[in-house]
Amino acid sequence: MDCMRIQSPLSVEKNWKYDVFVSFRGETRFNFTDHLYAALRRHGILAFRDDTRLEKGGPISAGLLQAIEGSQILIVVFSINYASSTWCLQELAKIADCIETRGQRVLPVFYDVSPTEVRRQSGNYEEAFMKHEQRFKDDGEMMEQVRRWRAALTQVANLSGWDVKKDKSVTPSMFCYLFF
């Protein structure tokens, strides 16, 4: 794990370890997400960055959960395949918990995916959840997790956010001005 170590007035204000945590699917890592991290850094915003190789289907690490809890603002970059990742969905469930228990601010970004598709869990999101349900159909505990992931997705996707298309003029730098 690597985090950008820059001086930030936001994280000092309320004893937050980070200003921002970004939940994203790897498909956005080398384009939008990298640009977002660079923009945050340029604006003096301390962003947690998890660059470790993740084991498919494995449990979310304690360090990642702590980073979510220790971040003032949580950005969720919904993309076409976000819901196909159990890791992303575990992060999302933790983020939803933090809205309720810690009052953290969550900012959804719909990157090259329709906000309606995410909110209604249709299209790629519906397919992803059908696969999770099929995979875990004989495991009651995991089926409960899938229900929790669906609820977290509905909760976060219904927050006011940004619809960003690959070919449009919205840039990650613009988010820094809007967020902070």
URZI-V827343 format. One record per residue. PSI is psi as a letter, one per 20 degrees, with the letter a starting at -180 (NA if undefined). D_CENTER is the distance of its C-alpha to the mean C-alpha in whole Angstrom. Layout:
BEGIN
PSI;D_CENTER + PSI;D_CENTER
END
This chain:
BEGIN
q;16 + p;17 + q;16 + o;18 + n;20 + q;22 + p;23 + p;21 + h;23 + g;20 + h;19 + h;23 + g;23 + k;22 + k;22 + q;18 + h;17 + q;15 + g;14 + q;11 + p;8 + p;5 + p;2 + q;5 + q;8 + h;11 + i;13 + i;11 + g;12 + j;16 + e;16 + g;13 + g;11 + g;14 + h;15 + g;13 + g;13 + g;17 + g;17 + g;15 + g;18 + h;21 + j;20 + k;21 + p;17 + o;16 + p;13 + p;12 + p;12 + o;12 + j;14 + q;16 + p;17 + p;15 + p;18 + p;17 + i;17 + r;17 + q;16 + q;13 + q;15 + h;16 + h;15 + g;12 + g;12 + h;14 + h;12 + g;10 + h;13 + j;14 + p;12 + g;13 + p;11 + o;7 + p;5 + o;3 + n;5 + p;7 + r;10 + g;13 + j;12 + g;9 + i;11 + i;13 + o;11 + h;12 + g;10 + g;7 + h;9 + g;10 + g;7 + g;6 + g;10 + g;10 + g;8 + h;10 + g;13 + h;12 + g;13 + g;16 + h;17 + i;17 + k;16 + q;13 + p;12 + p;9 + o;9 + q;8 + p;9 + n;11 + o;11 + k;15 + q;14 + p;16 + h;14 + g;17 + g;16 + g;13 + g;15 + i;18 + l;16 + r;19 + c;19 + h;17 + g;15 + g;18 + g;19 + g;17 + h;17 + g;21 + g;21 + g;19 + h;21 + g;24 + h;23 + j;23 + h;26 + j;28 + n;26 + h;26 + g;23 + h;21 + h;21 + h;21 + g;17 + g;17 + h;18 + g;16 + g;13 + g;14 + g;15 + g;11 + g;10 + g;13 + g;13 + g;9 + h;11 + i;14 + q;13 + p;14 + a;12 + p;13 + o;15 + p;15 + q;17 + h;18 + j;22 + r;21 + j;22 + p;19 + q;18 + h;15 + h;18 + h;18 + h;15 + h;16 + h;19 + h;18 + h;15 + NA;18
END
